[in-house]
Amino acid sequence: MRNERLSTAETRRAYLPVSAPATPVQQWLLAAICLSTLFFALITPPFQAPDENQHYMKALLLAEGRVFTQTRGTMIGAELPRAAVDLHGADFATDVPATLRRFDPDMLAKAWAADDARPGTDFADFPNVASYAPSLYAPGAVGLMLGDAAGLPRLGSFYTGRIVNALAGLGLLTLALSLLPFGRSAMLATALLPMFSYQTGSLSPDAVINGMGFLGLALALRIAFMGVTPARSIGLLAAAPLLALAKGVYLPLMAAGLTRPEMRRDLRPWLLVAAMAVGAIAFIAWMKMSGGSQALYHIASRKTGEHAMTAPLADQLGVILADPVAYVRILCSSVVDRAPVYALQIVGRFGWNAILLPLAAYPLAALMIGAGVLSGSGVQIGIGQRLWWIAVAAGSALLIETAMYLTGTPLGADYIQGTQGRYFLPILPLLLLAIMPETAVRGARPIFAGAALLLLAVAMASAFDSFWVHGFVTADGMPPFDRLSDALLLPSPRW
């Protein structure tokens, strides 16, 4: 975004009809995000994004014209074509021993030709995503339908679903960038993290979740700083329920646009509050329509390694209410304990969190983000507004942690289970905007672009090497440091 020095008050009074257009460098960086996303969509083996096997089944359910899942004994899922179920269960299983694993093109050829030998249907179990809204899976379902209409085998339809899902996520990112009234480098810096491209290039609903998070934030800030128009009002009221259905914990991001009314007829705060209320109603309505029941599932404790069942939400909420101070201690200790893992994951940790980039890539990511922040917003923002944005970002992060404690952690545990760094991607642009200076620091913009392109190149090479050349070990944990030179320069499977 061009460096337009406008104060917050001047911006609001002027109600600028358009924001500054993207610079050529920003357009090239967006193109790099698109290329890396499609690269990951094509070279990542099937079901090698977290929970992609379950997301595939959920999208397939929607592609067949159904929305709601069924309960069969202890399983929650749906009756689906056996050829699709076996694509995961037989061809690309994720439940594998913690030994070196390397994919081979022959595996793809075998799966491509396997459909005819798998007639009929089978019951697919996908409890983790059973209650997710269908809007999250609409792009992937469209892709699966297009693949089937083209006569492709299940594997071909799977990749078609990935690509359409990726295009939807990239479309939302592009729209959000065009609507963001200032500080475009903050959102670009987040999207340039390899984890964004990796997840967007899968059948994960993260493509829609991250895209809607960015779009909701951009619309809220556009209305706050550029005024209310019919088109913006309609867009905000349409985006709010879609954001809430994507993940309810991100709906408060729209509160970033709340400001003190400058006059009695200032409709901006009321419009934002109304939009968030519409989003909350949509979320509650979907939970009621889908049965309102929580799907419990087994997890391996990150502290003991033992298998346990997640807690019923009401019971876990009772634990929090019985001793809120104890929960605050749990919250703080979990965040401190997991902060290094979050930092690694939000930059890039591929497969099912098994593949680390070379350790030198993570300082490179920090350099890229720092240079993006120092590229300047072009708008003078007051300290009060910045503190409010930090509060909104922190509150959203605490909601994520609390949601995981309520729905993804054993009853009464003294830790929070299941939170991953990628969950904070929709929050990061707002946090970066809160610390972004008005004017660019000299040299920041070329460093930003150069570091971003190098980081994406390293990430793409690491993913290709880890999946198809040297292999990787399916294990979660911090990396070993017995050979620091290898750790700095090679992806983790080669240590």
BAMAR-909151 format. One line per field, with one value per residue (C-alpha): residue in one letter; x, y, z. Coordinates in Angstrom, 3 decimals. Layout:
REM BAMAR-909151
kolke c(A_...)
xx c(X_...)
yy c(Y_...)
zz c(Z_...)
This chain:
REM BAMAR-909151
kolke c(M_R_N_E_R_L_S_T_A_E_T_R_R_A_Y_L_P_V_S_A_P_A_T_P_V_Q_Q_W_L_L_A_A_I_C_L_S_T_L_F_F_A_L_I_T_P_P_F_Q_A_P_D_E_N_Q_H_Y_M_K_A_L_L_L_A_E_G_R_V_F_T_Q_T_R_G_T_M_I_G_A_E_L_P_R_A_A_V_D_L_H_G_A_D_F_A_T_D_V_P_A_T_L_R_R_F_D_P_D_M_L_A_K_A_W_A_A_D_D_A_R_P_G_T_D_F_A_D_F_P_N_V_A_S_Y_A_P_S_L_Y_A_P_G_A_V_G_L_M_L_G_D_A_A_G_L_P_R_L_G_S_F_Y_T_G_R_I_V_N_A_L_A_G_L_G_L_L_T_L_A_L_S_L_L_P_F_G_R_S_A_M_L_A_T_A_L_L_P_M_F_S_Y_Q_T_G_S_L_S_P_D_A_V_I_N_G_M_G_F_L_G_L_A_L_A_L_R_I_A_F_M_G_V_T_P_A_R_S_I_G_L_L_A_A_A_P_L_L_A_L_A_K_G_V_Y_L_P_L_M_A_A_G_L_T_R_P_E_M_R_R_D_L_R_P_W_L_L_V_A_A_M_A_V_G_A_I_A_F_I_A_W_M_K_M_S_G_G_S_Q_A_L_Y_H_I_A_S_R_K_T_G_E_H_A_M_T_A_P_L_A_D_Q_L_G_V_I_L_A_D_P_V_A_Y_V_R_I_L_C_S_S_V_V_D_R_A_P_V_Y_A_L_Q_I_V_G_R_F_G_W_N_A_I_L_L_P_L_A_A_Y_P_L_A_A_L_M_I_G_A_G_V_L_S_G_S_G_V_Q_I_G_I_G_Q_R_L_W_W_I_A_V_A_A_G_S_A_L_L_I_E_T_A_M_Y_L_T_G_T_P_L_G_A_D_Y_I_Q_G_T_Q_G_R_Y_F_L_P_I_L_P_L_L_L_L_A_I_M_P_E_T_A_V_R_G_A_R_P_I_F_A_G_A_A_L_L_L_L_A_V_A_M_A_S_A_F_D_S_F_W_V_H_G_F_V_T_A_D_G_M_P_P_F_D_R_L_S_D_A_L_L_L_P_S_P_R_W)
xx c(0.000_1.343_2.540_-0.374_0.083_-3.385_-4.317_-7.027_-9.352_-8.692_-9.327_-12.663_-13.818_-12.842_-14.551_-12.097_-13.970_-11.096_-7.952_-4.555_-3.957_-1.479_2.091_3.758_5.847_2.707_1.117_4.189_4.156_0.484_1.367_4.113_1.552_-0.731_2.085_3.349_-0.189_-0.792_2.670_1.787_-1.613_0.083_3.186_1.754_0.669_-2.991_-4.026_-0.706_-2.269_-3.652_-7.009_-7.242_-8.623_-11.608_-12.023_-12.113_-14.939_-16.904_-16.498_-17.505_-20.640_-21.589_-20.713_-23.235_-25.975_-26.003_-25.226_-25.713_-23.713_-24.974_-24.055_-23.271_-22.204_-19.159_-18.588_-19.832_-19.737_-21.604_-21.995_-19.712_-18.330_-15.811_-13.383_-13.190_-12.929_-10.141_-8.233_-7.279_-7.659_-5.731_-3.718_-2.571_-3.149_-2.086_-1.981_1.560_4.527_6.998_9.564_10.993_8.286_8.761_6.113_6.622_4.881_3.917_1.621_-0.290_-0.490_-1.806_-4.453_-5.472_-6.385_-7.910_-11.530_-12.961_-11.876_-13.726_-17.469_-20.187_-20.108_-18.599_-19.125_-16.573_-15.809_-14.918_-15.980_-13.501_-15.237_-18.775_-20.217_-18.384_-20.634_-21.093_-20.007_-16.441_-16.503_-18.431_-15.355_-13.843_-17.185_-17.513_-14.069_-14.962_-18.133_-16.191_-13.738_-16.546_-18.279_-15.035_-14.889_-11.761_-11.036_-11.323_-7.686_-8.175_-11.295_-9.373_-6.748_-9.456_-11.104_-7.803_-7.255_-10.775_-10.494_-7.150_-8.584_-11.413_-8.945_-6.759_-9.827_-10.812_-7.255_-7.205_-10.563_-9.460_-6.264_-8.246_-10.632_-8.049_-7.839_-4.193_-1.342_-1.584_1.904_0.643_-1.803_0.674_3.320_0.894_-0.120_3.548_4.224_4.582_1.970_-0.704_0.068_0.431_-2.951_-4.700_-3.354_-5.056_-8.646_-8.582_-11.243_-8.350_-8.523_-11.978_-11.285_-8.183_-9.736_-12.893_-10.839_-8.883_-12.026_-13.959_-11.102_-10.675_-14.379_-14.527_-11.545_-12.811_-16.112_-14.382_-11.973_-13.809_-17.436_-20.658_-22.013_-24.787_-22.294_-20.023_-22.976_-24.281_-20.791_-20.242_-23.622_-22.985_-19.418_-20.178_-22.239_-19.797_-16.939_-18.829_-19.630_-15.975_-14.839_-16.809_-13.638_-12.668_-15.910_-14.558_-11.930_-14.633_-14.531_-11.258_-13.432_-15.269_-14.540_-16.114_-18.962_-18.013_-21.615_-25.051_-25.826_-22.555_-23.766_-20.406_-20.249_-23.880_-23.418_-20.409_-22.243_-25.255_-23.026_-21.380_-24.814_-25.970_-22.843_-23.468_-27.077_-25.940_-23.430_-26.010_-28.589_-26.172_-25.254_-28.946_-29.657_-26.744_-28.043_-26.166_-24.199_-20.457_-18.491_-16.061_-12.916_-9.736_-6.496_-2.937_-2.036_0.785_2.108_1.865_1.404_-1.495_-4.781_-7.735_-11.185_-11.931_-14.226_-17.904_-18.088_-20.527_-18.396_-15.204_-16.932_-17.916_-14.248_-13.393_-16.261_-15.458_-11.969_-11.369_-8.027_-6.759_-7.817_-5.921_-2.813_-3.454_-3.887_-0.677_1.432_0.136_0.876_4.383_5.025_3.800_5.004_8.097_5.915_3.402_6.232_7.447_3.973_2.756_5.757_5.612_5.473_4.252_2.679_0.877_3.228_6.127_8.230_10.199_11.919_15.655_16.034_17.582_14.223_12.509_14.731_14.246_10.481_10.967_13.008_10.274_7.540_9.634_10.393_6.723_5.797_8.481_7.107_4.634_0.866_0.658_-1.889_-1.314_-2.936_-3.384_-2.085_-5.605_-6.578_-3.400_-4.033_-7.595_-6.341_-3.866_-6.673_-8.916_-6.085_-5.220_-8.862_-9.296_-6.183_-7.515_-10.816_-8.930_-7.117_-10.304_-12.224_-9.530_-9.663_-13.443_-13.652_-10.241_-8.732_-9.347_-11.640_-9.944_-6.514_-3.881_-2.902_-4.555_-4.449_-4.576_-3.907_-1.722_0.174_-1.823_-4.925_-3.456_-2.997_-6.291_-5.273_-1.741_-2.589_-4.375_-1.481_0.988_-1.191_-1.172_2.626_3.122_4.594_3.052_5.986_8.259_11.754_14.324_15.177_12.360_10.299_13.008_14.080_10.451_10.059_13.423_13.002_9.468_10.470_13.476_11.344_8.748_11.483_13.055_9.650_8.723_12.102_11.828_8.353_9.306_12.476_10.714_7.776_9.351_13.150_14.554_11.354_10.298_9.351_5.784_6.563_5.627_8.109_10.962_13.902_17.206_20.249_23.148_24.243_23.558_24.899_22.416_19.583_20.227_20.459_18.428_14.752_14.162_13.810_17.487_18.959)
yy c(0.000_3.438_5.591_7.966_9.915_10.336_10.632_8.446_11.407_12.735_9.315_8.991_12.479_12.109_8.737_7.912_6.365_3.992_2.778_3.070_0.409_-2.392_-1.679_-3.860_-5.553_-6.438_-7.848_-9.998_-11.249_-12.193_-14.067_-15.905_-16.943_-18.291_-20.249_-21.751_-22.733_-24.581_-26.166_-27.565_-28.729_-30.823_-32.187_-32.927_-36.605_-37.294_-36.832_-35.329_-32.171_-32.440_-34.249_-34.067_-37.613_-36.528_-33.285_-35.288_-37.457_-34.430_-32.709_-35.915_-36.106_-32.616_-33.437_-36.286_-33.886_-34.644_-32.356_-34.203_-37.138_-40.344_-42.183_-45.870_-47.350_-45.390_-43.968_-40.677_-40.268_-41.387_-44.180_-43.267_-45.001_-47.680_-46.471_-43.094_-44.583_-46.942_-44.114_-43.206_-46.462_-48.644_-46.422_-43.470_-44.431_-41.913_-44.391_-45.608_-46.630_-43.946_-45.123_-43.482_-42.927_-41.874_-41.557_-42.955_-42.140_-45.818_-45.279_-42.673_-44.900_-47.808_-45.658_-44.107_-47.546_-49.034_-47.839_-50.694_-53.235_-51.376_-51.387_-50.532_-48.357_-48.371_-46.373_-43.584_-42.365_-38.668_-37.509_-34.624_-32.638_-34.011_-30.773_-28.424_-26.256_-27.240_-23.762_-24.742_-27.621_-26.082_-25.298_-28.750_-30.408_-28.468_-29.701_-33.297_-32.953_-31.495_-34.381_-36.912_-35.116_-35.289_-39.048_-38.934_-41.690_-40.917_-39.834_-37.424_-35.965_-35.593_-33.414_-31.469_-30.794_-29.575_-27.169_-25.693_-25.344_-23.578_-21.212_-20.312_-19.549_-17.469_-15.627_-14.693_-13.529_-11.389_-9.827_-9.119_-7.437_-5.262_-4.162_-3.557_0.253_0.407_-1.760_-4.303_-5.608_-6.911_-9.270_-10.172_-11.058_-13.511_-15.067_-15.384_-17.740_-21.210_-22.669_-20.503_-21.816_-25.385_-25.480_-23.530_-26.034_-28.945_-30.099_-28.573_-25.961_-23.726_-22.256_-20.878_-20.235_-18.112_-16.395_-15.474_-14.303_-11.953_-10.806_-10.134_-8.055_-6.127_-5.279_-4.177_-1.843_-0.523_0.496_1.911_4.098_4.754_4.942_3.046_2.396_0.005_-2.336_-2.423_-2.984_-5.887_-7.369_-7.141_-8.657_-11.504_-12.127_-12.215_-15.437_-17.119_-16.180_-17.437_-20.728_-21.039_-20.787_-18.878_-17.872_-15.583_-13.580_-11.087_-10.013_-7.776_-5.836_-4.353_-1.906_-0.626_3.019_5.769_7.377_10.817_11.956_10.742_9.399_7.522_4.050_2.299_0.854_-0.231_-1.919_-3.867_-4.921_-5.991_-7.991_-9.822_-10.527_-11.981_-14.124_-15.385_-16.244_-18.157_-20.139_-21.044_-21.932_-24.292_-26.020_-26.534_-27.800_-30.211_-31.759_-29.624_-32.644_-32.701_-35.494_-37.007_-38.691_-40.334_-38.361_-39.099_-36.865_-34.488_-34.852_-38.565_-40.077_-42.145_-42.314_-40.496_-39.290_-35.617_-34.139_-33.268_-29.503_-28.966_-30.968_-29.191_-25.823_-26.849_-27.441_-23.894_-22.285_-24.236_-22.688_-19.887_-18.992_-22.525_-22.339_-19.066_-20.869_-23.731_-21.232_-19.381_-22.504_-24.088_-21.001_-20.677_-24.396_-24.491_-21.102_-22.553_-25.136_-22.461_-20.385_-23.312_-24.330_-20.881_-20.517_-24.010_-27.559_-29.919_-33.363_-34.061_-31.613_-33.975_-32.060_-29.071_-26.605_-26.057_-24.145_-21.205_-20.714_-19.673_-16.605_-15.836_-15.833_-13.480_-11.174_-11.273_-10.430_-7.687_-6.114_-6.334_-4.447_-1.823_-1.318_1.077_1.408_4.893_5.915_7.565_5.365_6.540_4.591_3.916_2.282_0.181_-1.015_-1.940_-4.019_-5.805_-6.491_-7.904_-10.117_-11.337_-12.004_-14.041_-16.060_-16.782_-17.879_-20.365_-21.831_-22.005_-23.651_-26.332_-26.897_-27.257_-29.579_-31.159_-31.889_-34.687_-33.787_-31.755_-31.841_-29.387_-28.502_-27.530_-30.113_-29.769_-26.084_-25.585_-22.547_-22.348_-21.520_-18.044_-17.148_-15.165_-13.119_-12.261_-9.452_-7.455_-7.865_-6.726_-3.714_-2.744_-2.395_-1.112_2.402_5.042_5.448_2.804_2.308_2.716_-0.593_-2.506_-3.151_-4.840_-6.905_-7.911_-9.068_-10.828_-12.671_-13.729_-15.207_-17.010_-18.415_-19.794_-21.339_-23.070_-24.337_-25.749_-27.481_-28.895_-30.294_-31.936_-33.420_-34.695_-36.334_-37.690_-37.860_-38.561_-39.350_-38.317_-39.772_-39.328_-38.078_-34.941_-33.172_-30.723_-31.455_-32.972_-30.736_-33.192_-31.872_-28.166_-27.656_-30.155_-28.730_-25.236_-26.100_-29.273_-30.175_-32.308_-35.723_-35.540_-34.906)
zz c(0.000_-0.883_1.939_2.460_5.681_6.989_10.641_12.089_12.537_9.034_7.532_9.301_8.432_4.795_4.352_1.564_-1.392_-2.192_-0.467_-2.106_-4.764_-4.227_-5.254_-7.929_-5.219_-3.255_-6.412_-7.060_-3.462_-3.793_-6.980_-5.054_-2.424_-5.158_-6.830_-3.572_-2.577_-5.835_-5.521_-2.092_-3.371_-6.045_-4.300_-0.849_-0.768_0.027_3.648_4.722_6.114_9.680_9.736_5.937_5.865_7.963_6.049_2.801_4.109_5.287_1.899_0.134_2.274_1.110_-2.517_-2.367_-1.318_2.398_5.321_8.586_9.919_11.519_14.715_14.473_17.789_18.904_15.416_13.988_10.220_7.119_4.588_1.671_-1.446_-0.472_-3.147_-1.375_2.108_1.034_-0.617_2.919_4.762_2.279_-0.073_2.049_5.668_8.301_11.193_10.503_12.691_13.738_11.206_8.120_5.524_1.929_-0.771_-4.251_-7.575_-7.849_-4.859_-6.849_-9.917_-7.859_-6.139_-9.483_-10.839_-7.677_-7.879_-9.935_-7.325_-4.567_-5.285_-2.814_0.265_3.710_6.897_7.304_10.819_11.115_14.623_14.908_12.151_12.382_13.786_11.392_9.229_5.556_4.425_5.331_2.870_-0.013_-2.175_-1.638_-2.326_-5.586_-6.588_-5.797_-7.868_-10.790_-10.628_-10.652_-13.521_-15.514_-14.976_-12.829_-10.304_-6.608_-6.421_-9.334_-7.727_-4.464_-6.138_-7.985_-4.625_-3.242_-6.120_-6.004_-2.222_-2.668_-5.267_-2.892_-0.094_-2.395_-3.676_-0.119_0.591_-2.553_-1.697_1.871_0.666_-1.741_1.027_3.760_3.963_5.091_6.349_3.571_4.383_7.736_6.052_3.317_5.906_7.507_4.201_3.180_6.067_4.481_6.823_5.209_1.707_2.931_4.650_1.897_-0.628_1.109_1.577_5.032_5.844_6.912_3.402_4.212_7.902_7.299_4.299_6.190_9.175_6.920_5.100_8.300_9.679_6.417_6.200_9.835_9.418_6.083_7.657_10.739_8.765_5.502_6.538_5.921_2.436_1.370_-0.287_2.765_5.093_3.033_2.782_6.537_7.408_4.949_6.103_9.836_9.861_7.470_9.794_12.840_11.096_10.088_13.702_16.309_18.170_15.282_15.246_17.849_15.292_13.848_17.110_15.834_13.899_16.980_17.658_19.704_17.702_16.395_16.144_17.153_13.699_13.398_12.417_12.255_15.803_15.694_12.333_13.612_16.774_14.688_12.347_15.256_16.741_13.399_13.357_16.886_16.021_12.913_14.986_17.634_14.978_13.233_16.489_17.184_13.650_13.767_16.961_19.428_20.587_21.094_19.456_21.968_20.680_21.922_22.096_23.183_26.117_25.208_28.770_29.500_26.034_27.367_25.454_27.006_26.020_25.515_28.123_27.700_27.285_30.173_32.581_31.565_31.877_35.387_36.173_35.050_36.952_40.104_40.279_37.740_39.308_38.777_35.126_34.682_35.975_33.536_30.710_31.495_32.003_28.789_26.711_28.152_27.702_24.116_22.874_21.090_19.345_18.324_16.852_14.759_13.642_12.646_10.312_8.866_10.151_7.475_7.351_10.593_12.361_11.648_9.104_10.328_8.054_8.468_11.719_9.858_8.113_11.342_11.983_8.292_8.910_11.855_9.601_6.976_9.485_11.085_7.710_6.796_9.951_9.315_5.798_7.413_7.334_5.805_8.437_11.799_14.453_18.040_21.014_22.252_18.961_18.999_22.544_21.574_18.662_20.925_23.403_20.643_19.351_22.857_23.654_20.470_21.311_24.801_23.271_21.082_24.082_26.134_23.291_23.061_26.812_26.684_23.674_23.071_26.485_29.043_31.926_34.627_32.976_34.207_30.628_27.333_24.561_20.804_20.160_17.087_15.905_12.666_14.686_15.300_11.636_11.365_14.432_13.349_10.836_13.525_15.948_13.288_12.434_16.113_16.142_12.594_12.299_10.095_7.734_6.268_7.622_4.887_3.250_4.982_1.843_-0.265_2.757_3.268_-0.319_-0.500_2.808_1.870_-1.481_0.018_2.843_0.418_-1.752_1.265_2.412_-0.996_-1.366_2.176_1.594_-1.708_-0.207_2.902_1.151_-2.038_-1.698_1.774_3.687_7.161_10.526_11.763_15.248_17.117_19.358_19.444_17.139_18.265_18.402_18.288_14.863_14.797_11.274_9.830_11.914_10.600_6.912_6.281_6.818_9.891_8.153_7.120_10.569)
